[in-house]
Amino acid sequence: MKKTFEVVGLTFVLLAGFTAMAAEEADTKPNTKRTQLIILGTLHGGHFQNPSYGPNVLKEILLSLKPDAILNESSLSEAENDGRPICREIRVPEFWASDRVATQLGIRQIPYDRPERQELYRKTRYYERQKKSFDQYQAWAEETKKKDPENADLVVLGLWGTASSSQMYFHLRAGPEIINSNGFDSVIRIKHTVYQSITPELLAKYPGNEELVKEFEFFGDEWRERNEIMADNILKAAREFVGDRLVVLTGSEHRYILRDLLEAAEEVELKEYWQVVDVDLSGAREADANLTAEIEEMKQDTEAYIQLAGSYWKAVIRGDWAEVGGLGTGRGAEWCKKTLGTNLPVEIVEIGQPRRERSFPTGLITPCKVKFEDGQTLEFHLIISSKKVDGKWVRTISRVWRKGTLLE
């Protein structure tokens, strides 16, 4: 079985490498009757870990393409009214690169992701369910392997893990030519095919997995629906920019399915960036190598928001209302009594990553999950504002927003 996985993994590596080497000659002229779409796969936070595909490399590719507009993988709530990303600091490499290039070229940025996606994920408890389902799947696979070490279904399902490992290998090492290749898309296609289609079908053969099968079907339906919405929004933009060139920035995991959904559309012409421009990225890679100080500052900044949120909830749990008020809310004991009643928090379950949204443009939203005396866990959002005082950043909690979703 191990040899099978190694052979498959090696096949993925060679396939991606050979596909990237087969780049066509540059073709810089769009078909004037169709909108040229360049779906540029990105690595999200992985750009900071990959020396071959850092934030400045992404920016340089965008700049060299000279697009008429850039489409960002964000929802309306993550963008200003003109489409500009609310969070355009380097902490989000795609938005940072997009905003810098769009500003320099004087072009529009267009959000195209599913509206209110994160809100939907919170309502459906998407991430919690995903983790729970994966843990259940792992337990079933281990138990099945003990009973039947040569189980053929497990060999097939093992392709899921092999594809995921290959994806991570490329994310940490491969340049943009590989990430934007049919070979890399094939790795992700296999991963999602096994995960969304083959896994629930094989699990259904084994009694007792009925609920787990439904969960896998739910994740597959959500993935397809989200990408269909994204493709529809991309087509709307393409119809607005007939004969122009649009660059669609998307997490590399979406490339294969977006290309599948868009390739039959008569109004668009799909191109890879390396078919359109031959760009020297050596200078951009040198610039990325010098990002160490900025990245460290970014990490410290994120940690400061998380630490402040933690201090707030610890003070509430202790009943230290003076400290609660001093952290910026000014609401102290009276606010807690009115909002929480006699059911007080007893434990911090999780503090998430700070983010910006259009509904709170003056601060970063820091999501917090808190367990209460009655055993329930509720989600809150702390709106944390920042300003410089005498050269130092001062952060205060300007608002505490209680989410209506009850979490298990």
RODO-2510 file (C-alpha; in nm, 4 decimals, decimal comma):
residues 408
     n   res          X          Y          Z
     1     m     0,0000     0,0000     0,0000
     2     k     0,2838     0,2391     0,0885
     3     k     0,4454     0,1821    -0,2507
     4     t     0,1140     0,2548    -0,4216
     5     f     0,0885     0,5901    -0,2454
     6     e     0,4511     0,6767    -0,3271
     7     v     0,4023     0,5977    -0,6969
     8     v     0,0859     0,8053    -0,7126
     9     g     0,2543     1,0937    -0,5350
    10     l     0,5522     1,0812    -0,7709
    11     t     0,3151     1,0775    -1,0678
    12     f     0,1549     1,3972    -0,9381
    13     v     0,4939     1,5670    -0,9031
    14     l     0,6078     1,4717    -1,2530
    15     l     0,2737     1,5571    -1,4085
    16     a     0,2720     1,9046    -1,2590
    17     g     0,6342     1,9673    -1,3538
    18     f     0,6013     1,8537    -1,7147
    19     t     0,2760     2,0416    -1,7618
    20     a     0,4326     2,3660    -1,6457
    21     m     0,7280     2,3195    -1,8816
    22     a     0,4881     2,2960    -2,1747
    23     a     0,4019     2,6671    -2,1563
    24     e     0,2859     2,8186    -2,4824
    25     e     0,4453     3,1195    -2,6441
    26     a     0,3266     3,4565    -2,5156
    27     d    -0,0038     3,5701    -2,6612
    28     t    -0,0698     3,9209    -2,5378
    29     k    -0,3723     4,0120    -2,7518
    30     p    -0,7184     3,9237    -2,6214
    31     n    -0,9838     3,8174    -2,8694
    32     t    -1,1690     4,1462    -2,9196
    33     k    -1,5083     3,9742    -2,9163
    34     r    -1,4478     3,7878    -2,5915
    35     t    -1,3277     3,8822    -2,2457
    36     q    -0,9901     3,7324    -2,1657
    37     l    -0,9909     3,5678    -1,8222
    38     i    -0,6697     3,4804    -1,6439
    39     i    -0,7467     3,2725    -1,3355
    40     l    -0,4407     3,3261    -1,1193
    41     g    -0,4058     3,0708    -0,8402
    42     t    -0,2822     3,2086    -0,5080
    43     l    -0,1635     3,0581    -0,1779
    44     h    -0,3365     3,2859     0,0757
    45     g    -0,1094     3,2931     0,3828
    46     g     0,1184     3,0383     0,2141
    47     h     0,2765     3,3184     0,0124
    48     f     0,4812     3,4032     0,3225
    49     q     0,6193     3,0491     0,3424
    50     n     0,7023     2,9922    -0,0250
    51     p     1,0286     3,1599    -0,1369
    52     s     0,9329     3,1056    -0,5025
    53     y     0,5852     3,2589    -0,4832
    54     g     0,5812     3,5376    -0,2277
    55     p     0,3582     3,8479    -0,2126
    56     n     0,5874     4,0568    -0,4363
    57     v     0,6004     3,7804    -0,6981
    58     l     0,2213     3,7852    -0,7062
    59     k     0,2227     4,1642    -0,7365
    60     e     0,4789     4,1590    -1,0186
    61     i     0,2769     3,9048    -1,2190
    62     l    -0,0363     4,1162    -1,1769
    63     l     0,1440     4,4309    -1,2816
    64     s     0,2970     4,2686    -1,5895
    65     l    -0,0455     4,1464    -1,7076
    66     k    -0,1833     4,5028    -1,7124
    67     p    -0,5427     4,3904    -1,6577
    68     d    -0,8462     4,6130    -1,7101
    69     a    -0,9836     4,4970    -1,3717
    70     i    -0,8894     4,2575    -1,0928
    71     l    -1,1426     4,0221    -0,9362
    72     n    -1,0779     3,9369    -0,5707
    73     e    -1,1917     3,6268    -0,3839
    74     s    -1,3885     3,8271    -0,1308
    75     s    -1,7530     3,8951    -0,0547
    76     l    -1,9186     4,2363    -0,0577
    77     s    -1,8885     4,2614     0,3200
    78     e    -1,5085     4,2438     0,2878
    79     a    -1,4901     4,5282     0,0340
    80     e    -1,5642     4,8979     0,0244
    81     n    -1,8435     5,0307    -0,1953
    82     d    -1,6022     5,0771    -0,4877
    83     g    -1,4785     4,7162    -0,4589
    84     r    -1,1515     4,7979    -0,2880
    85     p    -1,0643     4,5389    -0,0181
    86     i    -1,1163     4,6672     0,3334
    87     c    -0,8176     4,4663     0,4564
    88     r    -0,5380     4,5586     0,2162
    89     e    -0,2428     4,5253     0,4490
    90     i     0,0239     4,2714     0,3619
    91     r    -0,1315     4,0309     0,6167
    92     v    -0,3629     3,9327     0,3265
    93     p    -0,1164     3,8989     0,0346
    94     e    -0,3765     3,8750    -0,2455
    95     f    -0,5629     4,1896    -0,1382
    96     w    -0,2362     4,3740    -0,0738
    97     a    -0,0998     4,2899    -0,4188
    98     s    -0,4321     4,3552    -0,5925
    99     d    -0,4791     4,6933    -0,4272
   100     r    -0,1280     4,8121    -0,5032
   101     v    -0,1509     4,7149    -0,8683
   102     a    -0,5049     4,8490    -0,9096
   103     t    -0,4019     5,1802    -0,7548
   104     q    -0,0956     5,2057    -0,9790
   105     l    -0,2884     5,1190    -1,2968
   106     g    -0,6041     5,3085    -1,2029
   107     i    -0,8326     5,0066    -1,2483
   108     r    -1,1288     4,8595    -1,0597
   109     q    -1,1292     4,5773    -0,8105
   110     i    -1,4367     4,3542    -0,8024
   111     p    -1,5344     4,1122    -0,5201
   112     y    -1,6855     3,7913    -0,6568
   113     d    -1,7096     3,5429    -0,3692
   114     r    -2,0333     3,4073    -0,2265
   115     p    -2,2174     3,6843    -0,0357
   116     e    -2,1931     3,6563     0,3422
   117     r    -2,0008     3,3289     0,3152
   118     q    -1,8525     3,3471     0,6632
   119     e    -2,1937     3,4256     0,8083
   120     l    -2,3320     3,1167     0,6345
   121     y    -2,0464     2,9056     0,7709
   122     r    -2,1221     3,0295     1,1210
   123     k    -2,4919     2,9542     1,0891
   124     t    -2,4317     2,6037     0,9554
   125     r    -2,1404     2,5434     1,1953
   126     y    -1,9391     2,4488     0,8892
   127     y    -1,5927     2,4325     1,0417
   128     e    -1,7040     2,2570     1,3598
   129     r    -1,8923     1,9970     1,1565
   130     q    -1,5984     1,9522     0,9209
   131     k    -1,3569     1,8815     1,2060
   132     k    -1,6027     1,6472     1,3786
   133     s    -1,6681     1,4569     1,0549
   134     f    -1,2986     1,4206     0,9772
   135     d    -1,2309     1,2880     1,3285
   136     q    -1,5130     1,0350     1,2858
   137     y    -1,3794     0,9360     0,9458
   138     q    -1,0288     0,8869     1,0865
   139     a    -1,1620     0,6687     1,3685
   140     w    -1,3602     0,4570     1,1196
   141     a    -1,0581     0,4195     0,8877
   142     e    -0,8305     0,3089     1,1739
   143     e    -1,0844     0,0573     1,3000
   144     t    -1,1452    -0,0784     0,9500
   145     k    -0,7721    -0,1152     0,8886
   146     k    -0,7333    -0,3180     1,2089
   147     k    -1,0047    -0,5570     1,0948
   148     d    -0,8914    -0,5710     0,7298
   149     p    -0,5353    -0,4419     0,6636
   150     e    -0,5696    -0,5040     0,2880
   151     n    -0,9070    -0,3311     0,2521
   152     a    -0,9280    -0,2060    -0,1076
   153     d    -1,1618     0,0807    -0,0186
   154     l    -0,8987     0,2242     0,2161
   155     v    -0,6425     0,2164    -0,0658
   156     v    -0,8719     0,4282    -0,2825
   157     l    -0,9584     0,6651     0,0023
   158     g    -0,5863     0,6999     0,0739
   159     l    -0,5570     0,9036    -0,2467
   160     w    -0,7269     1,1855    -0,0570
   161     g    -0,4353     1,2105     0,1861
   162     t    -0,1764     1,1618    -0,0893
   163     a    -0,3238     1,4464    -0,2942
   164     s    -0,3365     1,6709     0,0141
   165     s     0,0308     1,5983     0,0896
   166     s     0,1263     1,6716    -0,2703
   167     q    -0,0691     1,9976    -0,2539
   168     m     0,1196     2,1030     0,0575
   169     y     0,4526     2,0095    -0,1037
   170     f     0,3818     2,2411    -0,3972
   171     h     0,2473     2,5202    -0,1760
   172     l     0,5740     2,5342     0,0152
   173     r     0,8134     2,5054    -0,2795
   174     a     0,6620     2,5477    -0,6255
   175     g     0,6722     2,8672    -0,8265
   176     p     0,3656     3,0325    -0,9817
   177     e     0,4120     2,8393    -1,3097
   178     i     0,3521     2,5083    -1,1294
   179     i     0,0679     2,6377    -0,9125
   180     n    -0,0974     2,7653    -1,2303
   181     s    -0,0748     2,4442    -1,4315
   182     n    -0,2985     2,1602    -1,5412
   183     g    -0,0791     1,9246    -1,3420
   184     f    -0,1411     2,1023    -1,0123
   185     d    -0,5108     2,1293    -1,0966
   186     s    -0,5141     1,7514    -1,1436
   187     v    -0,3830     1,7021    -0,7894
   188     i    -0,6633     1,9172    -0,6468
   189     r    -0,9242     1,7571    -0,8729
   190     i    -0,8314     1,4109    -0,7407
   191     k    -0,8390     1,5387    -0,3823
   192     h    -1,1905     1,6814    -0,4158
   193     t    -1,3235     1,3918    -0,6214
   194     v    -1,2189     1,1452    -0,3525
   195     y    -1,3360     1,3726    -0,0704
   196     q    -1,6743     1,4749    -0,2131
   197     s    -1,7824     1,1860    -0,4352
   198     i    -1,5921     0,8649    -0,3665
   199     t    -1,5722     0,8918     0,0136
   200     p    -1,9489     0,9143     0,0828
   201     e    -2,0147     0,6408    -0,1748
   202     l    -1,7683     0,3993    -0,0128
   203     l    -1,8678     0,4898     0,3438
   204     a    -2,2289     0,4038     0,2570
   205     k    -2,1222     0,0417     0,2108
   206     y    -2,0455     0,0137     0,5835
   207     p    -2,3405     0,0100     0,8300
   208     g    -2,3430     0,2811     1,0941
   209     n    -2,2018     0,5593     0,8732
   210     e    -2,5339     0,7069     0,7596
   211     e    -2,4917     1,0431     0,9358
   212     l    -2,1275     1,0692     0,8315
   213     v    -2,2263     1,0112     0,4682
   214     k    -2,4778     1,2967     0,4922
   215     e    -2,2106     1,5270     0,6316
   216     f    -1,9710     1,4518     0,3452
   217     e    -2,2533     1,5131     0,0983
   218     f    -2,3220     1,8466     0,2703
   219     f    -1,9589     1,9573     0,2302
   220     g    -1,9594     1,8525    -0,1359
   221     d    -2,2831     2,0406    -0,2066
   222     e    -2,1522     2,3541    -0,0366
   223     w    -1,8253     2,3408    -0,2343
   224     r    -2,0042     2,3101    -0,5674
   225     e    -2,2631     2,5752    -0,4824
   226     r    -2,0015     2,8258    -0,3692
   227     n    -1,7925     2,7812    -0,6824
   228     e    -2,0987     2,8050    -0,9064
   229     i    -2,1842     3,1391    -0,7453
   230     m    -1,8263     3,2547    -0,7910
   231     a    -1,8294     3,1532    -1,1589
   232     d    -2,1602     3,3347    -1,2158
   233     n    -2,0175     3,6532    -1,0612
   234     i    -1,7057     3,6241    -1,2770
   235     l    -1,9238     3,5938    -1,5882
   236     k    -2,1172     3,9067    -1,4867
   237     a    -1,7899     4,0983    -1,4746
   238     a    -1,6789     3,9469    -1,8073
   239     r    -1,9964     4,0744    -1,9759
   240     e    -1,9192     4,4210    -1,8433
   241     f    -1,5610     4,4152    -1,9783
   242     v    -1,6159     4,2697    -2,3260
   243     g    -1,2887     4,2443    -2,5188
   244     d    -1,0818     4,3375    -2,2137
   245     r    -0,8515     4,1391    -1,9873
   246     l    -0,9592     4,0408    -1,6365
   247     v    -0,7406     3,8718    -1,3775
   248     v    -0,9271     3,6540    -1,1296
   249     l    -0,7332     3,6038    -0,8065
   250     t    -0,8403     3,2818    -0,6387
   251     g    -0,7066     3,0318    -0,3925
   252     s    -0,5337     2,7666    -0,6028
   253     e    -0,7789     2,5052    -0,4752
   254     h    -1,0560     2,6725    -0,6786
   255     r    -0,8692     2,6865    -1,0093
   256     y    -0,9734     2,3515    -1,1505
   257     i    -1,3440     2,3888    -1,0781
   258     l    -1,3679     2,7527    -1,1865
   259     r    -1,1988     2,6673    -1,5150
   260     d    -1,4415     2,3740    -1,5598
   261     l    -1,7391     2,6026    -1,4989
   262     l    -1,6144     2,8813    -1,7262
   263     e    -1,4477     2,7033    -2,0178
   264     a    -1,7740     2,6514    -2,2090
   265     a    -1,8854     3,0152    -2,1763
   266     e    -1,8816     3,1727    -2,5227
   267     e    -1,8153     3,5219    -2,3907
   268     v    -1,4805     3,4403    -2,2278
   269     e    -1,1377     3,3221    -2,3369
   270     l    -0,9377     3,1426    -2,0665
   271     k    -0,5624     3,1974    -2,0585
   272     e    -0,2808     3,1162    -1,8189
   273     y    -0,0652     3,4082    -1,7096
   274     w     0,2448     3,2446    -1,8599
   275     q     0,0708     3,2250    -2,1971
   276     v     0,0283     3,6014    -2,1941
   277     v     0,3464     3,7433    -2,0408
   278     d     0,7062     3,6355    -1,9895
   279     v     0,7922     3,8096    -1,6647
   280     d     1,1275     3,8237    -1,4847
   281     l     1,0520     3,7509    -1,1183
   282     s     1,4062     3,7588    -0,9789
   283     g     1,3717     4,1122    -0,8398
   284     a     1,0354     4,0318    -0,6821
   285     r     1,1829     3,7255    -0,5113
   286     e     1,4628     3,9400    -0,3664
   287     a     1,2004     4,1814    -0,2337
   288     d     1,0102     3,8915    -0,0765
   289     a     1,3288     3,7744     0,0958
   290     n     1,3430     4,1151     0,2683
   291     l     0,9889     4,0926     0,4055
   292     t     1,1020     3,9299     0,7296
   293     a     1,0631     4,2433     0,9421
   294     e     0,7162     4,3228     0,8043
   295     i     0,5966     3,9669     0,8538
   296     e     0,7210     3,9646     1,2128
   297     e     0,5440     4,2959     1,2795
   298     m     0,2273     4,1529     1,1248
   299     k     0,2430     3,8468     1,3522
   300     q     0,2941     4,0647     1,6581
   301     d     0,0029     4,2862     1,5529
   302     t    -0,2288     3,9849     1,5183
   303     e    -0,1126     3,8473     1,8510
   304     a    -0,1860     4,1855     2,0147
   305     y    -0,5511     4,1706     1,9060
   306     i    -0,5865     3,8107     2,0230
   307     q    -0,4169     3,8926     2,3551
   308     l    -0,6490     4,1891     2,4155
   309     a    -0,9552     3,9723     2,3466
   310     g    -0,8214     3,7120     2,5878
   311     s    -0,7616     3,9744     2,8581
   312     y    -1,1163     4,1006     2,8187
   313     w    -1,2839     3,7616     2,8650
   314     k    -1,0522     3,6630     3,1492
   315     a    -1,1518     3,9828     3,3288
   316     v    -1,5227     3,9102     3,2705
   317     i    -1,4813     3,5555     3,4025
   318     r    -1,3035     3,6901     3,7148
   319     g    -1,5687     3,9588     3,7586
   320     d    -1,3038     4,2321     3,7434
   321     w    -1,5351     4,4996     3,6069
   322     a    -1,2831     4,7804     3,6508
   323     e    -1,0460     4,6053     3,4106
   324     v    -1,3332     4,5281     3,1726
   325     g    -1,4178     4,8976     3,1551
   326     g    -1,0538     4,9950     3,1261
   327     l    -1,0075     4,7825     2,8154
   328     g    -1,2354     5,0197     2,6289
   329     t    -1,5947     4,8966     2,6443
   330     g    -1,6905     5,1189     2,9342
   331     r    -1,9783     4,8825     3,0073
   332     g    -1,8421     4,6781     3,2948
   333     a    -2,0743     4,4972     3,5331
   334     e    -2,3967     4,6678     3,4245
   335     w    -2,3489     4,5659     3,0603
   336     c    -2,2747     4,2044     3,1589
   337     k    -2,5784     4,1861     3,3860
   338     k    -2,8061     4,3248     3,1146
   339     t    -2,6602     4,1152     2,8314
   340     l    -2,5636     3,7931     3,0053
   341     g    -2,7981     3,7878     3,3035
   342     t    -2,7073     3,5401     3,5748
   343     n    -2,5578     3,2917     3,3281
   344     l    -2,1939     3,4027     3,3395
   345     p    -1,8980     3,2874     3,1265
   346     v    -1,6625     3,0316     3,2770
   347     e    -1,4171     2,9430     2,9998
   348     i    -1,2644     3,0824     2,6773
   349     v    -1,3130     2,8131     2,4133
   350     e    -1,1459     2,9823     2,1160
   351     i    -1,0254     3,3210     1,9934
   352     g    -1,0155     3,3446     1,6141
   353     q    -0,8075     3,5485     1,3718
   354     p    -0,8860     3,9221     1,3570
   355     r    -1,0359     4,0416     1,0273
   356     r    -1,1899     4,3479     0,8657
   357     e    -1,5451     4,3768     0,7364
   358     r    -1,7299     4,6631     0,5724
   359     s    -1,9889     4,6720     0,8531
   360     f    -1,7140     4,7760     1,0981
   361     p    -1,4623     4,9779     0,8927
   362     t    -1,3018     5,1453     1,1957
   363     g    -1,1911     4,8284     1,3690
   364     l    -1,0940     4,4652     1,3371
   365     i    -1,3431     4,1947     1,4276
   366     t    -1,1986     3,9354     1,6648
   367     p    -1,4328     3,6347     1,6973
   368     c    -1,4499     3,4647     2,0375
   369     k    -1,6261     3,1477     2,1530
   370     v    -1,7041     3,1430     2,5231
   371     k    -1,8522     2,8689     2,7427
   372     f    -2,1108     2,9629     3,0051
   373     e    -2,2247     2,8199     3,3389
   374     d    -2,5184     2,6383     3,1791
   375     g    -2,2790     2,4499     2,9483
   376     q    -2,3667     2,6428     2,6326
   377     t    -2,1019     2,7981     2,4110
   378     l    -2,1829     3,1300     2,2457
   379     e    -1,9954     3,3308     1,9857
   380     f    -1,9111     3,6967     2,0357
   381     h    -1,7337     3,9498     1,8169
   382     l    -1,5055     4,2056     1,9777
   383     i    -1,4612     4,5148     1,7627
   384     i    -1,1094     4,6365     1,8372
   385     s    -0,9939     4,9809     1,7224
   386     s    -0,6330     5,1025     1,6917
   387     k    -0,4682     5,4417     1,6924
   388     k    -0,1143     5,5693     1,7393
   389     v    -0,0421     5,7710     2,0510
   390     d     0,3095     5,9146     2,0899
   391     g     0,4381     5,6713     1,8258
   392     k     0,2847     5,3625     1,9881
   393     w    -0,0235     5,1670     1,8912
   394     v    -0,3074     5,1797     2,1425
   395     r    -0,5880     4,9257     2,0980
   396     t    -0,9262     4,9420     2,2660
   397     i    -1,2434     4,7347     2,2498
   398     s    -1,5054     4,9635     2,1004
   399     r    -1,7931     4,7174     2,0853
   400     v    -1,8951     4,3692     2,1957
   401     w    -2,1386     4,2024     1,9605
   402     r    -2,3182     3,8883     2,0685
   403     k    -2,3810     3,6442     1,7866
   404     g    -2,7234     3,4830     1,7798
   405     t    -2,5925     3,1411     1,6824
   406     l    -2,5835     2,8835     1,9585
   407     l    -2,2882     2,6472     1,9252
   408     e    -2,2636     2,2965     2,0632
***
